[in-house]
């Protein structure tokens, strides 16, 4: 580590994250594009690339069948753009979240077959769909499944592309659906060129696709390590230097085009939510169209419409969140119950996943939010978030006798169940969680280092940002400071007074602070009238060309209070 000559604060953060040796530090910080593994190494890619290349030559009618979240939308766009560029007869289909449900769907497959489709390539779904794969075979459809989710009891009878395919040992299991799609598209381009090195036209497409893959990677909250760091690192640069027509309009409408550089947080908080909004409100095909259109006028109209959809999504999300939070406090005990299973009639299915995440984060409990139909015989549809405490997929497997279907991964999952089974499922799920989480479990914040406010200026924050891109398994570092006072009363801000802003001072160093989603702290802070300790992230706020350091408060406590108090 000493040979790397890193600033002390950066070295300490890296050590806390298990990066000790100079060669590991160099690899972590450089994230060179040449460090991406050969696409042929990804399990299933050689067979799938051969099959797709032959289908293009044979002029078979190909349809990309993508998932409706940002990961599926971006992966679908990557494959569609690439195959179209190679002259394929290709289209795309994205199911309606509210009508078709998640993943491969038998009714949709039948419709695609009647429309003359000959090959189906799934993106970000399908690995747990053996019945649907059997139907494809019965209908004479070639099926290629590209996915990264957990397997079911039986693998689909199809050509499979997956980083954790049984019997294989790919070194990095953390690719998202868009990352898998990018690797496959890259390999198909090599097939078309008959060489590892592709033409300049295809290279330009692949570089532009890095930006699209970066959005899917950040949006799906996969580990920001290994190949994902490389994809996002270079994708962020490509987003500004070489965006597609549709992405340029989305950057413009979010004002990100005015920034000198983009961060993973710009994707997480500005771009991904807008693409996700299309899927949450049943219009995911518009997200794919935005990323694939070559018509500037259409791109501008789509970007504006999608921005409006995101506003509608925020309103719906807030309404469901308030109802779910009220239920958690009035009907259950969120401080004592091992998990929360909350439900309401007509809670919008498109936002229950986001709400589950917010409730799980607030109470430090695995949370499932269920939307009840209200009509007899209709199943309840739910979204689950682990809050980082348990393997959700494993927990659901322990109580699957109460479920119609479930799927997902350790951190997020979807469920359907009969409404009559709700109470039994809640009891079984809470019991499963209690057996895997200690009864005295308290959510903890991992502090990277103690750092006083006086340490921070633009240069030191830039040094911390050498660790970008941030994300799961490489979060933006959290520091702590003690003996902090309010320079003036805290204020609420944002729609619905959701957020908080306050000017803090430690000794002679003042710092503007914000706390997103923590407007409820306002009164308590103003009434305390005593010093506090804060856990925080230093950031650079860029506004109208002016840059300054501020902090984002993660949590706080009265000074002198022990963590267990």
ROTORNU-151877 format. One record per residue (C-alpha): residue number from 1; x, y, z. Coordinates in steps of 0.5 Angstrom, whole numbers, always signed. Layout:
N
[NUM,[X,Y,Z]]
...
// end
This chain:
565
[1,[+0,+0,+0]]
[2,[+6,+5,+2]]
[3,[+9,+4,-5]]
[4,[+2,+7,-8]]
[5,[+3,+13,-5]]
[6,[-4,+15,-4]]
[7,[-7,+20,+1]]
[8,[-8,+17,+8]]
[9,[-15,+18,+8]]
[10,[-16,+14,+1]]
[11,[-11,+9,+4]]
[12,[-15,+8,+10]]
[13,[-21,+7,+6]]
[14,[-18,+2,+2]]
[15,[-15,-2,+8]]
[16,[-22,-2,+11]]
[17,[-25,-6,+4]]
[18,[-19,-11,+4]]
[19,[-15,-8,-1]]
[20,[-8,-8,+2]]
[21,[-3,-10,-4]]
[22,[+0,-5,-9]]
[23,[-2,-9,-15]]
[24,[-9,-10,-12]]
[25,[-10,-2,-11]]
[26,[-7,-1,-18]]
[27,[-12,-6,-21]]
[28,[-18,-3,-17]]
[29,[-16,+5,-18]]
[30,[-15,+4,-26]]
[31,[-20,+0,-28]]
[32,[-17,-1,-35]]
[33,[-22,-3,-41]]
[34,[-17,-9,-43]]
[35,[-18,-12,-36]]
[36,[-25,-14,-38]]
[37,[-25,-22,-39]]
[38,[-26,-24,-46]]
[39,[-33,-25,-48]]
[40,[-32,-32,-50]]
[41,[-30,-34,-43]]
[42,[-38,-32,-40]]
[43,[-41,-39,-39]]
[44,[-46,-40,-45]]
[45,[-43,-34,-50]]
[46,[-40,-39,-55]]
[47,[-46,-43,-57]]
[48,[-51,-37,-56]]
[49,[-46,-33,-61]]
[50,[-46,-38,-66]]
[51,[-53,-39,-66]]
[52,[-55,-32,-66]]
[53,[-50,-31,-72]]
[54,[-53,-36,-76]]
[55,[-60,-34,-75]]
[56,[-58,-27,-78]]
[57,[-55,-30,-84]]
[58,[-61,-34,-85]]
[59,[-65,-28,-84]]
[60,[-69,-31,-78]]
[61,[-74,-27,-75]]
[62,[-71,-25,-68]]
[63,[-74,-22,-62]]
[64,[-71,-19,-56]]
[65,[-75,-21,-50]]
[66,[-73,-16,-44]]
[67,[-75,-15,-37]]
[68,[-79,-9,-35]]
[69,[-74,-6,-30]]
[70,[-68,-1,-32]]
[71,[-63,-7,-32]]
[72,[-68,-11,-37]]
[73,[-69,-5,-41]]
[74,[-62,-3,-42]]
[75,[-60,-10,-44]]
[76,[-65,-11,-49]]
[77,[-63,-4,-52]]
[78,[-56,-6,-53]]
[79,[-58,-13,-56]]
[80,[-63,-10,-61]]
[81,[-58,-4,-63]]
[82,[-52,-9,-64]]
[83,[-57,-14,-68]]
[84,[-60,-9,-72]]
[85,[-53,-6,-74]]
[86,[-51,-13,-76]]
[87,[-57,-13,-81]]
[88,[-61,-18,-77]]
[89,[-69,-18,-77]]
[90,[-70,-16,-70]]
[91,[-75,-13,-66]]
[92,[-76,-13,-58]]
[93,[-82,-15,-53]]
[94,[-82,-12,-46]]
[95,[-88,-15,-42]]
[96,[-93,-10,-38]]
[97,[-91,-11,-31]]
[98,[-98,-9,-29]]
[99,[-101,-14,-34]]
[100,[-96,-20,-36]]
[101,[-92,-20,-29]]
[102,[-85,-22,-29]]
[103,[-81,-26,-34]]
[104,[-82,-30,-40]]
[105,[-90,-31,-40]]
[106,[-93,-37,-44]]
[107,[-99,-32,-47]]
[108,[-94,-27,-50]]
[109,[-89,-33,-52]]
[110,[-95,-36,-56]]
[111,[-97,-29,-59]]
[112,[-90,-28,-61]]
[113,[-90,-35,-65]]
[114,[-96,-33,-68]]
[115,[-93,-27,-71]]
[116,[-88,-31,-74]]
[117,[-82,-30,-69]]
[118,[-77,-36,-70]]
[119,[-72,-34,-64]]
[120,[-73,-31,-58]]
[121,[-67,-28,-54]]
[122,[-69,-27,-46]]
[123,[-65,-21,-43]]
[124,[-65,-21,-35]]
[125,[-70,-26,-34]]
[126,[-72,-33,-36]]
[127,[-67,-38,-32]]
[128,[-73,-40,-28]]
[129,[-78,-41,-33]]
[130,[-77,-48,-35]]
[131,[-85,-49,-37]]
[132,[-84,-43,-42]]
[133,[-78,-46,-45]]
[134,[-82,-52,-46]]
[135,[-87,-48,-49]]
[136,[-82,-45,-54]]
[137,[-79,-52,-56]]
[138,[-87,-54,-57]]
[139,[-88,-48,-62]]
[140,[-81,-49,-66]]
[141,[-78,-43,-63]]
[142,[-71,-43,-61]]
[143,[-70,-40,-54]]
[144,[-63,-37,-52]]
[145,[-64,-35,-44]]
[146,[-59,-29,-42]]
[147,[-60,-28,-34]]
[148,[-56,-27,-28]]
[149,[-62,-29,-23]]
[150,[-62,-35,-18]]
[151,[-64,-42,-21]]
[152,[-70,-45,-20]]
[153,[-71,-53,-19]]
[154,[-70,-54,-26]]
[155,[-66,-51,-31]]
[156,[-70,-49,-38]]
[157,[-68,-53,-44]]
[158,[-65,-48,-48]]
[159,[-59,-45,-50]]
[160,[-57,-41,-43]]
[161,[-52,-35,-42]]
[162,[-51,-34,-34]]
[163,[-45,-32,-30]]
[164,[-46,-38,-25]]
[165,[-48,-43,-30]]
[166,[-48,-50,-26]]
[167,[-41,-54,-28]]
[168,[-38,-47,-30]]
[169,[-33,-43,-26]]
[170,[-33,-36,-29]]
[171,[-29,-32,-24]]
[172,[-34,-26,-23]]
[173,[-41,-28,-21]]
[174,[-44,-21,-20]]
[175,[-45,-18,-28]]
[176,[-52,-16,-28]]
[177,[-57,-17,-34]]
[178,[-54,-11,-38]]
[179,[-47,-14,-37]]
[180,[-49,-21,-39]]
[181,[-52,-18,-46]]
[182,[-46,-13,-47]]
[183,[-42,-19,-47]]
[184,[-46,-23,-52]]
[185,[-47,-17,-56]]
[186,[-39,-16,-56]]
[187,[-38,-24,-58]]
[188,[-44,-24,-64]]
[189,[-40,-17,-67]]
[190,[-33,-22,-67]]
[191,[-37,-27,-70]]
[192,[-39,-22,-76]]
[193,[-32,-20,-77]]
[194,[-29,-26,-76]]
[195,[-24,-24,-71]]
[196,[-23,-21,-64]]
[197,[-22,-14,-67]]
[198,[-28,-11,-69]]
[199,[-29,-6,-75]]
[200,[-29,+1,-73]]
[201,[-37,+2,-74]]
[202,[-38,-4,-69]]
[203,[-33,-1,-64]]
[204,[-36,+5,-64]]
[205,[-43,+1,-62]]
[206,[-40,-3,-57]]
[207,[-37,+4,-53]]
[208,[-43,+7,-54]]
[209,[-46,+1,-51]]
[210,[-42,+1,-45]]
[211,[-46,+7,-43]]
[212,[-52,+3,-43]]
[213,[-49,-2,-39]]
[214,[-47,+2,-34]]
[215,[-54,+5,-33]]
[216,[-56,-3,-32]]
[217,[-51,-4,-27]]
[218,[-52,+1,-23]]
[219,[-59,+1,-23]]
[220,[-59,-7,-21]]
[221,[-55,-5,-15]]
[222,[-50,-11,-17]]
[223,[-43,-11,-13]]
[224,[-39,-5,-16]]
[225,[-33,-9,-16]]
[226,[-29,-13,-22]]
[227,[-32,-12,-29]]
[228,[-38,-8,-26]]
[229,[-33,-3,-24]]
[230,[-30,-3,-31]]
[231,[-36,-2,-35]]
[232,[-39,+3,-30]]
[233,[-32,+7,-30]]
[234,[-32,+7,-38]]
[235,[-39,+8,-39]]
[236,[-40,+14,-35]]
[237,[-35,+17,-39]]
[238,[-38,+15,-46]]
[239,[-45,+18,-43]]
[240,[-42,+25,-44]]
[241,[-37,+24,-49]]
[242,[-41,+19,-54]]
[243,[-49,+19,-52]]
[244,[-54,+16,-56]]
[245,[-59,+20,-59]]
[246,[-64,+18,-54]]
[247,[-59,+19,-48]]
[248,[-57,+26,-50]]
[249,[-64,+28,-49]]
[250,[-65,+25,-42]]
[251,[-58,+28,-40]]
[252,[-61,+34,-43]]
[253,[-68,+34,-39]]
[254,[-64,+32,-32]]
[255,[-59,+37,-34]]
[256,[-53,+32,-33]]
[257,[-51,+35,-40]]
[258,[-48,+41,-36]]
[259,[-44,+37,-31]]
[260,[-36,+36,-33]]
[261,[-36,+29,-31]]
[262,[-42,+24,-29]]
[263,[-42,+19,-22]]
[264,[-45,+13,-21]]
[265,[-50,+17,-16]]
[266,[-52,+21,-23]]
[267,[-55,+14,-26]]
[268,[-58,+12,-19]]
[269,[-62,+18,-17]]
[270,[-63,+21,-24]]
[271,[-63,+17,-30]]
[272,[-64,+10,-27]]
[273,[-71,+12,-24]]
[274,[-73,+15,-30]]
[275,[-72,+9,-34]]
[276,[-75,+5,-28]]
[277,[-81,+9,-28]]
[278,[-83,+7,-35]]
[279,[-83,+0,-33]]
[280,[-87,+1,-26]]
[281,[-92,+4,-30]]
[282,[-93,-1,-35]]
[283,[-90,+3,-41]]
[284,[-83,+0,-41]]
[285,[-83,-1,-49]]
[286,[-82,+7,-49]]
[287,[-75,+6,-45]]
[288,[-73,+1,-50]]
[289,[-75,+6,-55]]
[290,[-71,+12,-52]]
[291,[-65,+8,-52]]
[292,[-66,+5,-59]]
[293,[-69,+11,-63]]
[294,[-65,+15,-69]]
[295,[-70,+20,-69]]
[296,[-68,+26,-65]]
[297,[-75,+29,-65]]
[298,[-78,+23,-63]]
[299,[-72,+22,-58]]
[300,[-74,+29,-55]]
[301,[-81,+27,-54]]
[302,[-80,+21,-51]]
[303,[-75,+24,-46]]
[304,[-80,+29,-44]]
[305,[-86,+24,-43]]
[306,[-81,+19,-39]]
[307,[-79,+25,-35]]
[308,[-87,+26,-33]]
[309,[-88,+19,-32]]
[310,[-82,+19,-27]]
[311,[-86,+25,-23]]
[312,[-92,+21,-23]]
[313,[-88,+15,-20]]
[314,[-86,+19,-15]]
[315,[-93,+21,-13]]
[316,[-95,+14,-13]]
[317,[-89,+12,-9]]
[318,[-90,+17,-3]]
[319,[-98,+15,-3]]
[320,[-96,+8,-2]]
[321,[-90,+9,+3]]
[322,[-94,+13,+8]]
[323,[-100,+8,+8]]
[324,[-95,+2,+9]]
[325,[-91,+6,+14]]
[326,[-97,+8,+18]]
[327,[-99,+1,+18]]
[328,[-92,-2,+20]]
[329,[-93,+3,+26]]
[330,[-100,+2,+28]]
[331,[-101,-6,+27]]
[332,[-94,-8,+28]]
[333,[-88,-7,+32]]
[334,[-83,-5,+27]]
[335,[-77,-4,+33]]
[336,[-79,-11,+35]]
[337,[-82,-16,+29]]
[338,[-76,-20,+26]]
[339,[-79,-18,+19]]
[340,[-85,-13,+16]]
[341,[-90,-16,+11]]
[342,[-95,-10,+10]]
[343,[-101,-10,+5]]
[344,[-106,-6,+2]]
[345,[-112,-6,-3]]
[346,[-110,-3,-10]]
[347,[-103,-1,-7]]
[348,[-100,+1,-14]]
[349,[-96,-6,-16]]
[350,[-91,-1,-20]]
[351,[-88,+2,-14]]
[352,[-89,-3,-8]]
[353,[-81,-5,-9]]
[354,[-79,+2,-8]]
[355,[-83,+3,-2]]
[356,[-81,-4,+1]]
[357,[-74,-2,+0]]
[358,[-75,+5,+4]]
[359,[-79,+1,+10]]
[360,[-73,-4,+10]]
[361,[-68,+2,+11]]
[362,[-72,+6,+16]]
[363,[-73,+0,+21]]
[364,[-67,-5,+19]]
[365,[-72,-10,+18]]
[366,[-73,-15,+12]]
[367,[-80,-12,+9]]
[368,[-85,-15,+4]]
[369,[-90,-10,+1]]
[370,[-96,-13,-2]]
[371,[-102,-10,-7]]
[372,[-108,-14,-6]]
[373,[-113,-14,-11]]
[374,[-120,-14,-7]]
[375,[-123,-18,-12]]
[376,[-125,-25,-10]]
[377,[-120,-30,-13]]
[378,[-115,-25,-15]]
[379,[-108,-27,-12]]
[380,[-104,-22,-8]]
[381,[-97,-19,-11]]
[382,[-91,-17,-7]]
[383,[-84,-14,-7]]
[384,[-79,-16,-2]]
[385,[-73,-12,+0]]
[386,[-68,-15,+5]]
[387,[-65,-9,+8]]
[388,[-58,-13,+7]]
[389,[-60,-17,+13]]
[390,[-62,-24,+10]]
[391,[-62,-28,+4]]
[392,[-69,-27,+1]]
[393,[-69,-32,-4]]
[394,[-67,-37,+2]]
[395,[-72,-34,+7]]
[396,[-78,-35,+2]]
[397,[-76,-42,+0]]
[398,[-77,-44,+7]]
[399,[-84,-42,+7]]
[400,[-86,-43,+0]]
[401,[-92,-47,+2]]
[402,[-96,-41,+3]]
[403,[-94,-38,-4]]
[404,[-96,-39,-11]]
[405,[-89,-37,-14]]
[406,[-83,-33,-12]]
[407,[-77,-31,-15]]
[408,[-71,-26,-15]]
[409,[-64,-26,-11]]
[410,[-61,-25,-4]]
[411,[-63,-17,-4]]
[412,[-70,-17,-8]]
[413,[-75,-21,-10]]
[414,[-82,-22,-12]]
[415,[-88,-26,-9]]
[416,[-95,-28,-11]]
[417,[-100,-31,-6]]
[418,[-107,-32,-5]]
[419,[-110,-27,+0]]
[420,[-113,-32,+4]]
[421,[-106,-35,+6]]
[422,[-103,-28,+8]]
[423,[-103,-29,+15]]
[424,[-100,-36,+15]]
[425,[-95,-33,+10]]
[426,[-93,-27,+15]]
[427,[-92,-32,+21]]
[428,[-88,-37,+17]]
[429,[-83,-31,+14]]
[430,[-82,-28,+20]]
[431,[-81,-34,+24]]
[432,[-76,-36,+18]]
[433,[-72,-29,+19]]
[434,[-72,-30,+26]]
[435,[-68,-36,+26]]
[436,[-63,-33,+21]]
[437,[-62,-26,+25]]
[438,[-60,-25,+32]]
[439,[-66,-23,+37]]
[440,[-62,-17,+39]]
[441,[-60,-15,+32]]
[442,[-59,-8,+31]]
[443,[-57,-5,+24]]
[444,[-50,-2,+24]]
[445,[-47,+4,+20]]
[446,[-40,+2,+18]]
[447,[-35,+8,+19]]
[448,[-29,+8,+15]]
[449,[-25,+13,+19]]
[450,[-26,+19,+24]]
[451,[-25,+25,+20]]
[452,[-26,+32,+23]]
[453,[-30,+38,+18]]
[454,[-23,+41,+18]]
[455,[-20,+36,+13]]
[456,[-25,+37,+8]]
[457,[-23,+41,+2]]
[458,[-24,+40,-6]]
[459,[-18,+37,-6]]
[460,[-19,+32,-1]]
[461,[-26,+30,-3]]
[462,[-23,+29,-10]]
[463,[-18,+24,-7]]
[464,[-24,+20,-4]]
[465,[-27,+20,-11]]
[466,[-21,+16,-14]]
[467,[-25,+10,-11]]
[468,[-31,+12,-16]]
[469,[-35,+9,-18]]
[470,[-39,+7,-12]]
[471,[-44,+2,-11]]
[472,[-46,-4,-8]]
[473,[-40,-7,-4]]
[474,[-36,-1,-6]]
[475,[-40,+5,-2]]
[476,[-39,+12,-2]]
[477,[-34,+12,+4]]
[478,[-38,+14,+11]]
[479,[-34,+18,+16]]
[480,[-36,+21,+23]]
[481,[-35,+27,+27]]
[482,[-36,+29,+34]]
[483,[-38,+35,+38]]
[484,[-42,+38,+32]]
[485,[-47,+44,+33]]
[486,[-52,+47,+29]]
[487,[-50,+54,+27]]
[488,[-57,+55,+26]]
[489,[-64,+51,+26]]
[490,[-65,+45,+21]]
[491,[-70,+46,+16]]
[492,[-74,+41,+12]]
[493,[-74,+42,+4]]
[494,[-76,+38,-2]]
[495,[-83,+35,-4]]
[496,[-87,+34,+2]]
[497,[-82,+36,+7]]
[498,[-78,+29,+6]]
[499,[-71,+32,+6]]
[500,[-67,+36,+11]]
[501,[-62,+41,+11]]
[502,[-58,+44,+16]]
[503,[-51,+48,+17]]
[504,[-47,+45,+22]]
[505,[-40,+47,+26]]
[506,[-35,+43,+29]]
[507,[-30,+48,+33]]
[508,[-28,+53,+27]]
[509,[-30,+49,+21]]
[510,[-37,+50,+18]]
[511,[-41,+45,+13]]
[512,[-47,+45,+10]]
[513,[-51,+39,+11]]
[514,[-57,+35,+7]]
[515,[-60,+29,+10]]
[516,[-64,+26,+4]]
[517,[-71,+22,+6]]
[518,[-70,+25,+13]]
[519,[-74,+31,+14]]
[520,[-77,+27,+21]]
[521,[-70,+29,+24]]
[522,[-72,+36,+24]]
[523,[-76,+38,+30]]
[524,[-71,+33,+34]]
[525,[-65,+36,+32]]
[526,[-68,+43,+33]]
[527,[-70,+41,+40]]
[528,[-64,+38,+43]]
[529,[-60,+44,+44]]
[530,[-53,+40,+45]]
[531,[-47,+37,+41]]
[532,[-48,+31,+37]]
[533,[-44,+26,+33]]
[534,[-45,+25,+26]]
[535,[-44,+20,+21]]
[536,[-43,+23,+14]]
[537,[-41,+23,+7]]
[538,[-37,+29,+4]]
[539,[-39,+30,-3]]
[540,[-38,+36,-8]]
[541,[-44,+40,-10]]
[542,[-44,+43,-17]]
[543,[-48,+48,-18]]
[544,[-48,+53,-24]]
[545,[-41,+52,-25]]
[546,[-39,+53,-18]]
[547,[-36,+47,-14]]
[548,[-36,+47,-6]]
[549,[-36,+41,-1]]
[550,[-42,+39,+3]]
[551,[-44,+33,+7]]
[552,[-49,+28,+7]]
[553,[-52,+26,+14]]
[554,[-52,+18,+14]]
[555,[-54,+18,+22]]
[556,[-53,+22,+28]]
[557,[-53,+21,+36]]
[558,[-52,+26,+42]]
[559,[-45,+27,+43]]
[560,[-43,+22,+49]]
[561,[-48,+17,+47]]
[562,[-46,+10,+46]]
[563,[-48,+6,+40]]
[564,[-52,+1,+44]]
[565,[-56,+6,+48]]
// end
